[in-house]
Amino acid sequence: AISSNEFCSRHSRKGVGQFALFPNRGLMGSPAFSSGGQAPMVAAALSRGTLRLAPVARVAQQRVAAVSSLVGTEKKFVSGADSSSAGLAAHHLVAGAVLAVAARTSGKRTVRRAAARQPAMVTGWPAASSHRAVAKPQNLTARQATAVAAPPRPIELHGFKSDAKYNIPESVKAKLGKDLILNPKHPLGILWSAVQNYFKENDAGCKFFDREKPVVTTQECFDNLRVAPDHPSRSPSDTYYVNTEAVLRTHTSAHQCSFLRQYPEIKSFLCAGDVYRRDEIDASHYPCFHQCEGVRLFDRSAMTPEEVKEDLKKTLEGLAAHLFNLKTGEKTMRWLDDYFPFTDPSLELEIFYNDDWMEVLGCGVIHHDVLRNAGLDPEKVHGWAFGLGLERLAMVLFGIPDIRLFWSDDPRFSQQFDADSFTKKTVYKQFSKYPPVMKDISMWLPEGFSDNDLCEIIRDEGGDQVEKVTLQDEFVHPKTKRASKMFRVTWRDMSRTLTNEEVNAKHETVLQRVVAELGVELR
């Protein structure tokens, strides 16, 4: 800790001082300091041009420096560009504090703090500016903030009218209709074709579906599959809602009952498509990804439950061997007990690949209640189901290190693959690795805060330029019992180098939004 005198003097002499002021705050979090000599020094620095006021608040791209007078109750606002206000600014610096220091000289990293610092599940298969004061953020929980933070909503989406529960950001909505798995030269389309080819060879009656609409009812996505009404997967922090009774499917299992109802015309089928979940941000998680669902049904008089289970294992071990060029057996494959609400018993298949055990898929015998929900009698019909994530397997098979690449239009990525890539065992060659820009967010949390809600705002502002968000630290204050978390946001574009300036602008918008929409208090 250094004195305010030394701090201001040191930085103004270096010519790198850009200071944002806010009333009743200590120097970088220290207690408010007294007026012992700072005013003349700061006034001189301002007049020399080596020290200036920086904008503190950014609301809808408006930059405002808010400085509140401590003399009486009158409030005055000083523009960050007005160096003639040096005397008044110095007075407020003495009474207030420094919130952010930024580099004015070229090449210096900019660090900013937000001005609004007022006191105050697994359900699917694995897988013209004006000066204004900054208003005190309301103390909203993350759940309550959903309504406040609701994105612009269309009148309807895929035939479903939207309502107040609509929470699909434009960045996610833009993914609808991309149909990556229908492109035979895209890694996901290549893998989907490979899965189909295996079942075509081993089950001549198998039907294939990959054009089902991604908006389904909550009945289809949850109720039919025995997902409890209070299960966290139904939360707006986990699922994208069009309205109270319609969502973007969180798994391809949402279509299972509609195809089961077509038995015996359809006795086995695969259904693949894009699915959507609010999730963390890293190299293997994305709000839109792709799943493949498979089902096979049997007449109960023809096969016992144990025989159904053995058919399941034999079929899916064969699929894993086909995809990863393995031989079946205990040395290469193993089965583990698992839990899914729509199968009983439930299993997980792992393979030994690249010197480690790796989960490939989840599966099980279809739960009797699911069969009943589809209008089938479990005393007459039973069967098995499985699901796998296409991105995760494609990343392993083709050596793709970052899930964002599947959505890249860069020809340096797309031209590495063709319809024969599965047979040729194509391995992705990294064409560039641009430097990252990292920003931290430290905050006091309101009740009901969800990490997913934070990640959704960051992803909404940064899109695919956000590589990952990691939790660096968390603690509970021993006296106040308030919880705090610190997240590190890594920004890295896959096609060019990001500048500090453009990242700073987006990061400040993120800070404003998390305060306004999630009710956090930045530290």
Secondary structure as UniProt FT lines:
FT   HELIX           4..14
FT   STRAND          17..22
FT   TURN            23..24
FT   HELIX           27..29
FT   HELIX           38..48
FT   STRAND          51..53
FT   STRAND          57..59
FT   TURN            60..61
FT   STRAND          62..64
FT   TURN            72..73
FT   TURN            80..81
FT   HELIX           83..85
FT   HELIX           86..95
FT   STRAND          97..102
FT   TURN            106..107
FT   HELIX           142..148
FT   STRAND          156..157
FT   TURN            158..159
FT   STRAND          160..161
FT   TURN            164..165
FT   HELIX           170..173
FT   TURN            174..177
FT   HELIX           180..182
FT   TURN            184..185
FT   HELIX           187..202
FT   TURN            204..205
FT   STRAND          207..209
FT   STRAND          215..217
FT   HELIX           218..221
FT   HELIX           223..225
FT   TURN            229..230
FT   HELIX           232..234
FT   TURN            236..238
FT   STRAND          241..243
FT   TURN            244..245
FT   STRAND          246..248
FT   HELIX           252..255
FT   HELIX           256..260
FT   TURN            261..265
FT   STRAND          268..276
FT   TURN            283..284
FT   STRAND          288..299
FT   TURN            300..302
FT   HELIX           305..324
FT   TURN            330..332
FT   STRAND          333..340
FT   TURN            341..342
FT   STRAND          343..353
FT   TURN            354..355
FT   STRAND          356..366
FT   HELIX           368..373
FT   TURN            374..375
FT   TURN            378..380
FT   STRAND          381..389
FT   HELIX           390..398
FT   HELIX           403..407
FT   HELIX           411..414
FT   TURN            415..416
FT   TURN            419..420
FT   HELIX           421..424
FT   STRAND          437..444
FT   TURN            447..448
FT   HELIX           451..462
FT   HELIX           463..465
FT   STRAND          466..476
FT   TURN            478..480
FT   STRAND          483..491
FT   HELIX           500..518
FT   STRAND          521..522
//
